[in-house]
Amino acid sequence: MVRKPQQTRAKITVDAIIEAGFICMVERGMEGTTTRHIAEIAGISVGSLYEYFRNKEAIYAAMGRHFTDEVLMMLKNVAPLLVQVELEQALEIMFYEFSNLLKRDNERYLKCVRYVGALEYEQYVDKMEQGLMELIMRYVMNNPKYLRVPNIPAMAYICINSGIFPIIRHLIMPNPNISFDDMIKGVTRMIVSYVNAELAESTKNTEQQN
């Protein structure tokens, strides 16, 4: 950003620009969107837009941060429920909540996700992974039996990347071969089976040592 908004009015303007960015990307795509389009939808002049953003790429970066914040807030809100239920149910709740977030507001986030590769959002993906990792660790601490799983960070990483990304891929496919519900069930069972296998192996090793 050229300058950070300090006053309430400036923050409202920046929020309007980011909102307009989402609308434009959904309606026109990444290449078809210009700063003039964004300014028109935001209800401001192009000159006012440039007071806060150097170009449309800077607006896209702000949109990435906004989406990341939305994901992290969703995880924070759902965490108290997740830590109280069994792993299979916790995974299903999290996956469906993530899906609902992507499809919210006329599927704006879902449509924008298609451009993630081009926008170089690695830093935001890393931040979301960190939030998911923290949620998993919170779940483990509230369900101590999973403390027996060896190399919990590796388990968490595998669970995150074998769950979230298949959901995104399924949702952006025009004609997926299986239903979303079947995909969620399959991914959930795969993760639960993996975690249970790690638990069983850990228990076996402990018994052999004793």
Residue pairs with C-beta under 8 A, 6 or more apart in sequence:
1 14
1 52
1 53
1 54
1 58
1 62
2 50
2 51
2 52
2 53
2 54
2 58
3 51
3 52
5 11
5 13
5 14
5 52
10 52
13 42
13 44
13 48
13 52
14 52
14 62
16 42
16 43
16 44
17 38
17 39
17 42
17 44
17 49
17 52
17 53
17 59
17 62
18 59
18 62
18 63
18 66
19 41
19 42
20 37
20 38
20 39
20 40
20 41
20 42
21 33
21 38
21 56
21 59
21 60
21 62
21 63
22 63
22 105
22 108
22 109
22 112
23 41
23 108
24 33
24 37
24 38
24 41
25 33
25 60
25 63
25 108
25 111
25 112
25 115
26 106
26 107
26 108
26 111
26 112
28 37
29 115
30 60
30 115
30 118
30 119
33 56
34 56
35 46
35 49
35 50
35 53
35 55
35 56
35 59
36 46
38 49
38 56
38 59
39 45
39 46
39 48
39 49
42 49
53 59
53 62
57 119
60 115
60 119
61 119
63 112
64 119
64 121
64 124
65 124
67 109
67 112
67 124
68 124
68 127
68 128
70 101
70 109
71 98
71 101
71 128
71 131
72 127
72 128
72 131
74 97
74 98
74 101
75 94
75 131
75 132
75 135
78 93
78 94
78 97
79 135
79 138
81 93
82 90
82 93
82 94
82 135
82 139
83 90
83 138
83 139
83 142
83 143
84 142
85 93
87 139
87 143
87 146
87 191
87 192
87 195
88 188
88 189
88 192
90 139
91 163
91 187
91 188
91 191
91 192
92 184
92 185
92 188
94 135
94 163
95 163
95 164
95 167
95 184
95 187
95 188
96 184
98 164
98 167
99 167
99 171
99 180
101 109
102 109
102 110
102 113
102 167
102 168
102 171
103 109
103 110
103 171
110 171
110 172
113 168
113 172
114 172
116 125
128 164
129 157
129 160
129 161
132 156
132 160
132 164
133 153
133 156
133 157
133 160
136 152
136 156
136 159
136 160
137 152
137 156
139 146
140 146
140 147
140 149
140 152
141 147
145 199
146 152
146 195
146 199
148 199
148 202
148 203
148 206
149 155
149 195
149 198
149 199
149 202
150 198
150 201
150 202
155 194
155 195
155 198
158 194
159 191
159 194
159 195
162 187
162 190
162 191
163 187
163 188
163 191
166 183
166 187
167 183
167 184
167 187
170 176
170 178
170 180
170 183
171 180
176 183
178 186
